[in-house]
Amino acid sequence: MSLIESSLRLGDLPLARGGVLRDAQITYRVHGTIENGEAIMLPHMYSGSMDSMEGFLAPAGPIDATQCAVITPAMLGAGASTSPTNAHAEQQGANFPVLSTADDVAAQKALLDHLGVTKLRLLLGFSMGGQQALRFAVTYPDMVERLVLIAATARNTAYGRIVAQSLAEAITGEPGWRVADDALEGRHRHARLMSLLGATHEAFLPHGIAQAGVEDHEAFIREIFEADYGSQDANNLLCQIERWHGADVSDGGDLAAALARVTCPAAVIALAGDRLFPPEEVSEQARLLPNANVHVVGSTWGHYAMGGFDSADIAAVYAIVAAAQI
């Protein structure tokens, strides 16, 4: 099976919230060969990368790229595509412009046009990747045949905005979205907060610690969460949090009308115990989709059910994804 990794130059990308992203580019991978203008697209989550979505691919995962090519685009602001760390000199670091999920969708649509893709057999996203996938489906409903959303909302709720604001303030130490230094201490504060919000309290009990394969709860935080978030650029994280904070597929308008545009079959997976995207909020908004089936899966790991700590969580999600492709 062929694998292509490349970047598409987008020029100066007009932004939904005003201004432009100078000399923008979107980095991507294509697994398999695009035929008849059809593909599958897997946008990734907050703090993730193109690598993050490869677990969905066969042989371990339920998506077979030999049957239909799979495109994994890198989210703007996450480090590979244009981000605070690699932007035009005038927009690097704290000077990076404000992005919207609509900007990710604009970049993804330009990429699909470049690759000759006119139909997405499946569009799947987890967390912020799910927000991108849903935004894409609302914007280009005729392109999407099947949709799978995992732990994602169409409009960030009041609770969700507080979560995002708190994560940002953990990094910066005060209200605001950008920092002038590497904010290492702030990134570690952010990591500890994510350990509390991303998993349930049971993850800190002996059986959770054993599943995580670490010595104790401090090692759990240090080796899993701090090792991840502490290694990432602060402004890249803040850029993504800002988009999460303001996510709304209707841009402040009629949410039901926006979601009514998505008529394709949609499988919506809420994760039990998730305190980043609570299952109650995910399920409530999913009911506005005309052709959606809602599933609640997961156990100890909440949002981090997708982290692979409990194989039963992953198996349950993969079974739903497999069924959604039939």
N, C-alpha and C positions, 0 to 999 in steps of 0.2 A: 504494500500500500504506500502510495506516495505521500510525502509530507512537505509542504512549502511553508516557510516562515519569511515574511517580508513586511514592508511598510509602504503605505500609500500616502503620498504627499497631497494635502488638501488645500494648500495655499492659506490665505487668510480666511479663517472660518468665522462667519458671522455668528454671534452668540445670542441665545434666546433672551438673556437678561441684559443685553446691550454690549457694545464693543465687539472686538474681534480677537480671536486667538491667532496670533501671528505665526506664519510658517507651520501650520498644524500638520500633524501626520497621525495616522492610525496604524498601529502594528497588529499583525494578525497571523494566524496559522490556518492552513487548509489541509485537512486530513482526507485523503482520497482524491477522486477526480470528479469535478463538477460536470454533470451531464444534463442536457435538456433544460438548462437554466434552473435546476433544482438543487437545494442544499438544506442542511440543518445548521442553525446558528445557536451558539452557547455563550452569551455574554457572562462575564464573571462578577464575583461579589466584591464588597468592600475589602480592601487590603489584600485582595487576591491577585491572580495573574492568569495568563493563558494556561499555565500548568494546572491551576486549580480545577479546571473543568475536565481534565483528561481522564479522571476516574469514571466518568460517565461512558467512556468509549470501551467497546469490546476489545479483548475478550472478557475483562473483569466487569465491565459495565453493560448497560442495556442498549447502547446506540452503536450500530455497526457502520463504520465509515466506508466499508467496501460496498455497501448497498446504497448509500447516499453520502456525498461529501459533507464533512463537518467543518464549519468555520468557527474559530474561536477568536473573537476580536478582543484586544486589550482596551480596557476602559481608559478614557481620558483622565489624566491626573493620577494614575496608579503606578507610573514609573516607566512603562514601555512605550505607550503612545505619548503624545505631548503632555507634559506634566511640569510642575514647578521645578523639578530637578533637571529637565532637559529642554525647557522652552527657549524661545528667542531671548536673547540677553536682557532685553527690556522687561520681560515678563517672568523672569525666574524668581524662585523663592517667594518671599512675601508680596511680590508684585504680580503674582499670577492672577488672571481675571476670574470672576465668579462664573461658574459653569452650572448648567442645568442638565437633567437627564435628557432633555430634548436635544442637547448638543451631542451627546453620545449617539442618539438615534440618527442625527444628521450625518455624523461620521460613518456610522454603520451602513446607512443607505448609500452613501457615496462609495463605500467599499463593495457592497453587493452589486452596484451598477458597474463598477470597474471589473468585477469578476464575472459579469454576465448572469448574475442570479436574479431571476424574476419571481421565484416561488420558494418559500421556506416550508418544507414538509413538516418541520418541527422547529419551534422556537422555545428554548428552555433557559430559565435563569433562576438562580438562587439568591435570595436576599437583595442586595442592590442590583445584582444581575437580573433578578426577577422584576424589579422596578423598570429596568431598561427594556426588558422583553415586553412587558405590558405596554409601556409607552410606544414601543415600535408597533405593536399590534393595534393600538388605538390610532396611530398615525397612518399606518399602511395596512388596513385590515384585509385587503384583497390579496396581499402577498403571503399571508400566514394561514397554513392549513390546520395546524394543531399547535396548541400552546400548553406549556407546563410551567407553573409558577410555584416556587418553593420558598415559603417563609418571606412573602413580599406583600406589600400593600400598594394600592393604586394612589392613595393620597396619604401622606404622613399625618398621623393623628396628633392631638395635643400631647399625649403621652410620648409618642415617638419623637416629637420635636424636643421635649425635655431630655430624653435619652441622648439624642444627637448633640444638643447644647452641652450637656454634662460631659460627654466624651471630649468635645472640643476644649472645654474649659479645663479638663484634666491635663490636656497637653499644654495649653497656653498659660495656665495658672490664673487666668482672668477672662472675662468675656472678650471674645474676638476670634478671628478665624485664621490669622497668619502670625508667624513668629520670625524673628530676625536671626535666630540661632538654631542649633540642632534640637533643643528642648528634650534632651535625653531623659531627665528626671520626669518631665511631663509625659513622655511616651511610656515610661514605666508606670506612672499613675494611671494612665489610660489603659494599660494592659491589665492592671489589677481590677479596674472597674469592669472591663470586658469579661474577666473571669467570673465576676458575680452576675452580670447580666446575660452572658452568653450561655452559661450552664445553669443547672438548678442547684439547690443546696445539697442535693444527694451526691453530686459530683465530688463534694468535699468529704463525704463519708468514706469509711474504709473500702467498700466495694467499688466506689467511683475512682478512688486513688489507685486501686489495683487495676481497674480497666485502663486507666491512663498510663500505667506502666511506670509510675514515679514513686519516690520514697514516701512523701508526705504532702500536705496541702501547700506548704511553701515551695517545694520542688515543683508541684503542679503549676503554680503561678509562674515560677521562674523559668522552667524548662519548656512550657507550652506557650504561655501568653506573652511573657516578657521577651522570650527568644524570638517570637514572631514580630510583635508590634515595636519592640525596642530596636529592632534592626531596620525599620522602615523610616523614610524621611518624614519629618514632622509636617511639612507643608503639603506633601503628597496626601498624607492622611487627612489633614484639615480640608483640603480641596474636595476630597470624597465625602467627608462628613457634611460639609456645607450643602452638597447636592442631595444627600440623604435627608437632611433637615428640611429642605424645601420641596421634596418630591411631591408632585401632584400632576397626574395625567390630564386633568381638566384645566390646569393653570388657574385655579380659583373659581372655575365655572361650575357647571352642572355635572357632577361626577357620574350620576346615573346615565346621563345622555352620552358622556364620553365613553363609558364602558359598554353601552349598547351598540357601539360600532364594532365590537369584537364578537362576531357571530360564529367563529370557528369553535370546535370542541376545545374546552380548556379543563385541564386537571390542575386543581389548586391544592397544594400540600401545605398544611399548617403543622408546625412542630410543637408537640406537647411540652409545656413548661418553658417555652421560649419567652424571654423577657425583653428581647430586642424587637421582635415582631410578634406580639402575643397572638396566640391562635384565635382568640375571640375576635380580634380586630381583623386579622387576615380573612377569617371566615365571613364576617359581616360584610366586608367590601366585596368579597368574591361572589356573594349572592346577587350582586348587580350585573354580573356577566350573564348574558342570555343563555349560554350553553356550557355551564361550568359544573363540574363535580368536585366537591370539597372532601378532602381526606385529612384526618388528623393522625399523625404517626409520631413516634419518638418516645423517649422515656427520661432517663437521668440527665441527658445531655442538652436538652433545650435546643437553642439555636445551633449548638455544636454537635447535634445529632449527625450533621453532615461531615463531621471530623473523622468518622471512622472508629471511634472509641468502642462503640457497640455495633457488632456486625449485623445484629437484627434490625437496627435503625436503617442502615444503608440498604439492606435487603428489601425492607418495606418500601423505601423510596424508589429503588430500582424497579420493583415489580409494578409500581404505578406508572413509571416512565415507559416501561416495556408495553404495558396495556394501552397507554395513550397513543402509541405508534400504530396500533392495529386498525 
